[in-house]
């Protein structure tokens, strides 16, 4: 709207300055008023560009649950991954909301900031995105700036990742090295599974039998299967922790 007012004021000023020949005093007053309107519109646009005249800031936050960045089938560990940019001081985090298979990333912009918090109370990983937006202060400014695309412009964006303590936060280069090391350690992993899993399973089954001596054969089978799975995960986690160091 302000651009329309500016254009109309300038056109009327030019037309009247050229074609109005009678009533010099009235012509001077009207043309001066139109010129003043054009100047006021120009100054308003300039001040909005410099200091966001007529705008206020509003913070809007959204929280999204996350799944591991890398599919656990490819690497059995919950992790949040980041990439280092430039000299390594700047990072973008790669994250995957639970409702999609698409990987998102934080903005690599000076107005964006990121925080990663490990929480013993967090059951699932989440990201809270807080956007600080510019909005017009009232109806007057909204009508004046209508059509300029100034509403909801983002001033700054803050990402807060909250992850459980059993999650890993690693760089892309760390992950690549870890995958190569795990591939190299396959024989050692198989040997460790063979040596460590049976005693761990035997121990857990014995503890379960001690708690419930009347356990049926079917129940013992389920306990053994669950214990074996947990033992394998435990052994695998040891190698993953070493690889990610």
N, C-alpha and C positions, 0 to 999 in steps of 0.2 A: 504493500500500500504506500509506503513512504517513497518508493521509487516513482510510483504513478504521480504522487503529489509533486515530487521534484520535477518530473518531466513537464507536467501541466504548467507549473509555476514558471519554468524557464521558457516554454513556448508562448505563454501569454505575455510574459515580459518582453520577449523579442517582437511579437506581433504588435503589441500596443506601443512599444517604443518606436516602431517604424510607421504604423498606420494612424496613430492617434495624433491629430493636429490641433484640435481645439481643447480649450481648458487646460492650459499648461500646468496650473497648480494641482488640479485633480489628477492629471496624468502623472505628475511627479509623485504624488502620494500613492497612487495605485501601483505604479511601476516599482516604487521603493518597497512597498509592501510585498509584492510578488518576489522581488529580488531577496528580500529578507527571509521569506518563506523558503526559497531555494537554498540560501545560505544555511538556514536552520536545519533543513533536511540533510544537507551535506555534512554539517558538523555532527548531527546525530548519528549518521552512518559511520563517520570517522571515530567518534567516541565509543560506539558499540564495538567497532573492530579493535580499538585499543584497550578499552576497559569494560566492555560488555554493558554499556549503558542500558538501563531498563530491564536487565536480566538478573535472576537470582540463581543460586546453586541448590540443587536437590540431589540427595544421595539415594540411590536405589540398589538394593542388594538381592541377589538370588543365590540359593544354595542348591547344589546338584550332587547326588551320590556318584561315586566313581568306582570303576572296576580297574584292575591292573592295566597299565599301559601295554604290556606285552602279554599275549595269551599264555596263561599258566600251562597249557599243553606244550608250548614251545620251551618255556622255562618255568619250572614249578616254584615260583616265588612271586609274592605280591610286591610290585614296584611301581614307583612314579619316576618317570625319566625326564631328563632335561638335556638341552643342547647348549653348549657354550658358543657365544658369538664373539667375533673380533679377537680381543686379547684374552678373553675368558672371563672378564668381569661381568659381562652381560649374559643373561641366560633366558631361554624360552623353555617353558615346561610343556611337555606333551602329556595330555590326559584324555581319558576315554570315559564319558558318562555311561552309566549302567544301561540307559535306554537305547544306546546306539553302538555300532561297531566302528564308527568313524572316530579318528583321533583328532582332538582339538589341540590348539596351542595358545599360550598366552601371547599378548601383543609385544612385539619387539619395538616399543615406542618409549620415548623419554617420559611420557605422561603415565606410563603403566608401571606398577610396582607389584612385587610378588613376595609372599611370606609362606613358609612351610612350617607347620606346627605338628610335632609328634604328641599324641595324647594317649595315655593309658586307659582313658575312659571311652575313647572312640571305638565303636564296634565296626564301623564302615568308614572308608575314606570319602571325604567330601571336598568340594571347592566352593567357596563363597566369593562371588564376583560382585564387587561394590563399584558402581558407576556413579560418578559425580557429574551431573548434567546441568546445562544452562537452560533455564526456562523463563519466559516473560513474567514480570512481576504482577501484572494485572491485565484487565481487558484492553485498556488503552494501548499498552505496549504490544499486546498480542495482535491487535488490529493494525497497528502502525507497522509492525514487522512481518505481517502476513505475506506469505509467498516467498520470503527470502531464505527459508530453510535454516533459520537460526534456532528454532525450538528443538530441544533435546540434543543439542550438540554436547559431546562428551568432553569434559574438562580433564578428568583423570580416571583411571581404572585401576582397581586394586584386587589382586587375586590372593585369597587366603586358603591354602591347602591344609586340611587337617587329616592326618593319616594315623592309623593305629601303630603301636610300637613295633609290630612284627612286619611292617612294610619297609622296603628299601627305597631310598632316594638316590638314584645313580645317574651319571652322565651317559650319553650315547656311546662315548669312547670306552667307558668302564664296562658297559654292557657287552660291547663287541669283544673286548679282551676276555671277559668272563665266559662268553659262549665258546670262544676258541680254547680256553683253558679246560672247560668242562668236556669238550670234545676230545681233548688230549688225555683227560683223566678217566675216560670211560673204563679202561681195564682196572684202574684203582678203585673206581666206584663199584664195579661188579664184585671185586674182591671184598670190599668193605661190607657190601650187602650180604655176602655169603657168610662173613665172619660175625657181623654184629646183629643182624636181624633175628636169627633163631634164638639167641639168649634173651634178647629184649622181649620177643613174643612169649617165650617160656615164662619169663618173669611176670608179665602182665596177666597171663592166663592163670598162673599160680595165685596171684593176688586176687583175681576175680573168683577163683574156686574157694579161696579162704573166706571171702565175704559171703559166698553162697554155695555151700557144699552140695546142695541138692540140685545144682544146675544140670539141665538135660544135655544130651549130646548135641542137639541142634543149637542150644544156647552157647555151648562151648565152641562150636564151629564159628558162630557169629563173632564171639569174643576174639578168637584166633585171627579171623579175617580182618577185624578192625585193628587188632594189635599189630598185625603184619603191615598193614597200610601205614599206621602211625610210625612204626619202626623204620620203614623205608623212607618216609618223609623226613624223619629225624636224621638219618644218615645222609640223605641227599642235601639237606639243609646245611650240614657241616661243610660239604664241598662247595656249595653255592656261596656261603659266607666267605670262605677262603678265596674263591674266584673273584668276588666283588671287592676284595680289599685293595 
